[in-house]
Amino acid sequence: MSVKELLREIDSLDDEDRLKLQRALTRRLEREYAGEAAKARMIARRRGITQATIDCAIERRRYGR
């Protein structure tokens, strides 16, 4: 099924079904995000990267400090 066909199918859903789809997709995205965030935290811990290190890097990048 092409993206256009899929979008047409979504557009044809009634409001209740579209809301159910939106909620299901949101839950899926949140699970994926949580998994990727956990991996990133684990990698950062192994590399000794702390929140203070991240904050300092952001400040240097934004303000040239």
C-alpha positions as CSV (number, residue, x, y, z in Angstrom):
1,M,0.0,0.0,0.0
2,S,1.4,3.4,-0.9
3,V,1.5,6.4,1.4
4,K,-1.2,8.1,-0.6
5,E,-3.5,5.1,-0.3
6,L,-2.8,4.9,3.4
7,L,-3.6,8.6,3.9
8,R,-6.8,8.2,1.9
9,E,-7.8,5.3,4.2
10,I,-7.0,7.4,7.3
11,D,-9.1,10.3,5.9
12,S,-12.0,7.9,5.4
13,L,-12.1,6.9,9.0
14,D,-14.8,8.3,11.3
15,D,-13.6,10.6,14.1
16,E,-13.7,7.9,16.7
17,D,-11.5,5.5,14.7
18,R,-9.1,8.3,13.7
19,L,-8.7,9.2,17.4
20,K,-8.0,5.5,18.2
21,L,-5.4,5.4,15.5
22,Q,-3.8,8.6,16.7
23,R,-3.6,7.2,20.2
24,A,-2.1,3.9,19.1
25,L,0.5,5.7,17.0
26,T,1.3,8.0,19.9
27,R,1.8,5.1,22.3
28,R,4.0,3.4,19.8
29,L,6.1,6.5,19.2
30,E,6.4,7.1,23.0
31,R,7.6,3.5,23.5
32,E,10.2,3.8,20.7
33,Y,11.4,7.2,22.1
34,A,11.7,5.7,25.6
35,G,13.8,2.9,24.3
36,E,16.1,5.1,22.3
37,A,16.4,7.5,25.3
38,A,17.4,4.6,27.5
39,K,20.0,3.5,25.0
40,A,21.4,7.0,24.8
41,R,21.6,7.3,28.6
42,M,23.4,4.0,28.8
43,I,26.0,5.1,26.2
44,A,26.4,8.5,27.9
45,R,27.0,6.8,31.2
46,R,29.6,4.5,29.7
47,R,31.4,7.4,28.1
48,G,31.3,9.4,31.4
49,I,29.0,12.1,29.9
50,T,27.0,13.8,32.6
51,Q,24.1,16.3,32.4
52,A,26.6,19.0,33.5
53,T,28.8,18.1,30.5
54,I,25.8,18.3,28.2
55,D,24.7,21.7,29.7
56,C,28.2,23.1,29.3
57,A,28.5,22.0,25.7
58,I,25.1,23.6,24.9
59,E,26.1,26.8,26.6
60,R,29.4,26.9,24.7
61,R,27.6,26.3,21.4
62,R,24.8,28.8,22.0
63,Y,26.9,31.6,23.6
64,G,30.4,30.9,22.6
65,R,31.6,30.6,26.2
